[in-house]
Each structure stands twice: as C-alpha cells, then as structure tokens.
Amino acid sequence: MDAEVIDEPSAEKVEDIEIRLLLEALYSRYHYDFRHYAMASIKRRLRQAREQLGFVTYSAMQESLLHDPEWLPRLLRYLTVQVSEMFRDPTYWKAIREKVVPHLRTYPSLKVWVAGCSGGEELYSFAILFREEGLEDRTLFYATDINQEALRSAEAGVYALDRLQLFTENHRKSGGKSSLSDYYQAAYGRAVFDKSLRRNVVFSDHSLVTDASFGEMHLVSCRNVLIYFDRVLQDRALGLFVGSLGRKGFLGIGSKESLRFSAHGADFRDFVREEKIYQRYGA
C-alpha cells in the first residue's frame, strides 16, 4: 500500500496557525482577548511587532510571552490602537455641543464613559467641552482602556507640542468658546494639560471583550474602536453600551463605524445620523 501523501502547508497557512496559537496563549496566560479582532488588522500589527521586537517567528514570540511577563506591555503597544487627536472630526464635537448638550443640561448630575480612551485625547476633549458648556462640575467621567501604559499616559495629560497646532484647529472648528492654550502649559517641547481637567475623571482598566457594563451612563463615546473588531465582538461591545446607557442616553461611534447590521441596532435611534450619534431607545 502506498504511503499517504501529506500536503505541506504553505508558509502563509503556518503563519496563520502560529498567530491563532499566539492569541490563544495571550488570552489563557493574561486574559487579554484579541481572538475576535479583525484578522487583517491583527496580522498587520503582529507582523510589525515581530519585526521590531526582533523575533523570527510568532512561535518564538509566543514562547517569550508565556515565560516572561515583561514582554506583555511591549506587545500591547502594537495590539492596541494608540492613534488619536483632540477634537478629532470637529463636526462630531460640534454636534455634541449643539445637539446633545442641551439634553444633558436637563440632568442634575451626569456620567460619561469614554471607552477605549487610548492616550486621553478624547477624554480631554470632553472635559474641555463640558467646562465650556458649564457641565463639568456635575459630570463624572470614566476613561477606560485595556492598555495600562495608555491609561498612565492619559492620566499624565502630556502631549508633544508639535501636535497642538492640529488640536487647536480642531477645537476651533468644533465651536470652542475659548483658546485651547488656556488649558495647558508648554515647556521643553511638551504641552502639559491642566490637572484640574482630571478632577472628575476615573481612569480604569476595562476590556470591551471580557468585562461587564458600567451603569448608568448618560453618554458613551467609543470612536474608532469597533472597526478593529469582528462582527461577534462588535455585537458584544454594543451590548455593553446598551446595558450601560440609561433610557434616552447617547452613544457616539466613529465615522467609519455603523450600527446598521448589529444585533443591537434596534436598541438605538438615529440622533445625528451624519455624525454617528445615536440615542438609546426604549426602556
């Protein structure tokens, strides 16, 4: 009887197996779950990590990750998105200011959740906008991310000075009622934002993949995070937001994101459709 011929897997197939095993190891060892992130995005980030961290294969990366916890924060820098800017997409912030804020004024106290806060740019945008609109003192902000290093950066509120020109222009276009320079001090090529902007902020490690809902929020902003999730994980995250929002609470998502095909789409109604701002529907 002829021996069975076993087809050699392609290099790409072997790489895909290695990546799946690496993601399983990351979840089993450290409880960070990237298994349902969009695979094209994960592969791109892991390839960059492997090359820049000096690994020949993903299997070698997995071995180091399993046996040396110091590799975890290094890898998370690549797996979590840390690219943002203050008042990004100014028309979104203008809609928050002009359309959402009038509704929020009717509440004696407010809770706002900035999910996936990254380095804090979105959080400070909210803090500044709410100060300008007279809502800061009655608001408690929750800023969450899975990356502890990002949370530390957000809490520090320090940004390279060369980014401030863009931040300032965005703030102006968003309908800013003051100068952005009123909120920071510049020194040694850095802008340090006023620590008073953080006085009503709770910074917390939170995963949209594995953790539970917050309650009860008046506004949840999670922008440009869902695009990195597959459909299953998108639905889980949106389910968290449904569970976290009070009746008629608001949800803001990124310009390239949508609730259209979500299992939770019926839980929201369009509020400012063109800016992807939704309102919690029903009880």
N, C-alpha and C positions, 0 to 999 in steps of 0.2 A: 504494500500500500504506500502510495506516495505521501511524503511528509506534507503536512498542512503548511501552506504558504501564508505567512502573516505579513500584511502590508505594513511597511514602515510609515509611521505618521509623519506628516510634514512638519517642518520647523515651526510653522505658524500654529499648528494644532498642539504641538508640545508646549509652546509658549502659552496658549490659552489654558491648558491643563495646569501649568505652573501658576498662572495668575489666579485661577479658581482656588487652588490649594493655599496660596498665599492669603487670599481674602478670608478663607475659612479659618486659617491659623490666626489671623488678626482678630477675628470675632471670638474664637474659642479661648484665646490667651488673654485678650484685653477688653473684650466686649464692645469693640468698635465694629459696626456692621456696615460694610460697603458692598455687600453682595448684591444688592438691588440698585446700585447706582448704574447709570447708563454706561454700558461696557466700553463704548468707543472713547468716552471721556476718561474712564478709569485706566484703560490701556495706555492712553497718551500720557497721563500723569505718572503712571508707574514706569513707563519707559524713560521718562525724564529723570525720575528718582534713581532708577537703576544705573543710568549712565553717570549722573552727577555724584552719586554716593559711592561709585566705584565697584559695583557688583557685575559679574559676568553673566549671571543668570538670576531669574526670580527665585529659583530654589535656594541659591546662596543667600539671597535677601531674606527669605523665609527663615532659614536656619539662624541667622543673626538676630532676627526679630524675636524668635522663640526663646533664645538663650540669653539675650542681652536687652533688657527693657530700655536701655538708653537709646536704642535705635527707634523706639516708638515716636517720640516727638519729632525726630528728623523726618520720618516717613509721613507723619500727619501734615507736615508743611506742604507736601506735594499733593496729598489726597484731599485736603480741604481748600476751598476757594478763598483766597485772601485778597482779591482784587475788587476794590470798591472806590467810591469817592463821595464826598459830601454833597448832598442835594443832587445826587445822580438822577438824570432825567427830570429837569426842573419843572416840567409841566405836571408831573406826578405830584410834586410837593406843592405846586400852586393849587392843584385840585384838593389836596388835603387841607390846605389853608382856607380856601374859599368855599368848599362844598362840605367837607367832613367836620371841620372845627365848629361851625355853627350848631351842629347837632351835639357835639361833645360839650359845648358850653352849658347845656341843659342839665348836666350831671354835677352833683356836689363834689364827687371825687372820681378819679379816672385811673384805669390801669391799661398800660400799653406794653405789648410784647413785641420786641424786635428779635425775630427768630433767625438764627444764622448771622449774628451781628459782626462776624469777622473782626477787623481791626477797629471797629467802633464808629466808622464814618456815618453810617445811617443813624445810629443812636444819637450822636451829637447833632445831626441834622434835626431830629425830632426835638431834642432838648432845647435847641435854639429857637425852632419854630414855635414850640409851646411857650417859651419865655416871651417871645414877641407877641404872641396872641393872648397872654395873660392866663395861661392854663398850667404853667409849670408847677406852681405851689400846690395844686390839687391833684397832681399826677404822680403815680408810681410807675417807673419804667422797669421792665425786665429785659435784660440784654443777655441772650444765650448763644452758645456755640459749643461744638464738641471739642474744639481745639483750645486747650488750656493756654497755650502760648498766645493765641489770638485774643483770648479774654484778658490776659495780662496787658497786651498792647492797647486794647480798648479802654481798660481802666486807667492806663497811663495818659492817654489822650495826647500823644506826641506824634507829629507828622513832619515829614520832610518839607522844608519851606518852599521848595520848588513846586509842590503840589497845590499850594494855596491860591495861586492865580486861577486855576480851574475851579477850586472850591468856591472862591469869591464870586466868580462869574455865574456859577450855578445858583448860588444863594441869591444874587441879584435877580436872576431870571425867575426864580421861584416866588418872587414877591416879597423878598426880605425887607423888613422895616428898619433895619439898622445896617451898620457896616460889619462884615464878618470879623474885621480886625478888632472889634470891641470885645471879642470872646477869646482871644488868645494873645500870648506874648511871644515875640520872635527873638531867638538868640541862638548863635552858633549853628546857623543853617537849619534850625528846627522851629516849629510852631508848637507851643505848649498851651493846650486849651484849658480855660479856667476850671479849676476843680469844683466850683460851685455848680457847674453843669451836671456833675455826677452825684449831687447830694440826694437826689430822689431815685437813684438807679440801683437795682440789684443785679449784679453780674453772676451768672450761674452756668455751670456745665450742664448742657441738656442736649440729648440726641433726638432728632425727629424720627429716627429709625427704631429706637428701643424704649424711649421714655414716655411717660404719661402726659396728659394735658395739664396746662395751667388753668386756673379758673379765678374769677370770671372776668374776662378782658372786655374792654370797650373797643380796642383796636389791636389788630395783629398785622404786622408788616413782615413779610417774608419774601424778599425780592431777589430774583436770580439765584435761587437755590433749587427749586423744583426742576429746573431744566437739566440738572445733573442726576435726577432720579429716574428709574424706570416707572412704568405705569402703576405697578403694585405699591411701590414706595411713595409715589405721589399721592395715591389714594389714602395711604396710612397717614401721611403728614396732614393732608386736608381734613381727615377725620379728627386729628388732634385739634385743628383750628376750630372745627365745628364744636367740639367738646369744650373748647376754651372760651368761646365767644358768648357773651350774653345776647339775649334777643335784641335784634337790630344793631348788633355790633358790626364793626367794619373789618374787612380783610383787604390788604393790598399785596399784589404779587408783581413779578417782573413783566416788562413789556413784551417779552417773547414767551410768556407762560400763559396758560389758559385753564379754565375750569370746564371747558366745553365737553370733554369726554370723561370727566371724572364721575366716579360713583357718588360723589358728594355735590355735584353741580346743582341739584335741586334744592340744596340747603341754603343757597345764596341767590340773590337777585343782583342784576347789574345796578351799580350806583353811579359810577363814572366809567362807562364802558371803555372809552378810548384810553383811559389810564389804568385799566385793570384794577379798579377799586370796586369791591362788592360789599353787600350788606347781608348779614345773617338773616335768614328767612324763617319765620315760624317760631315755635317755642324753643 
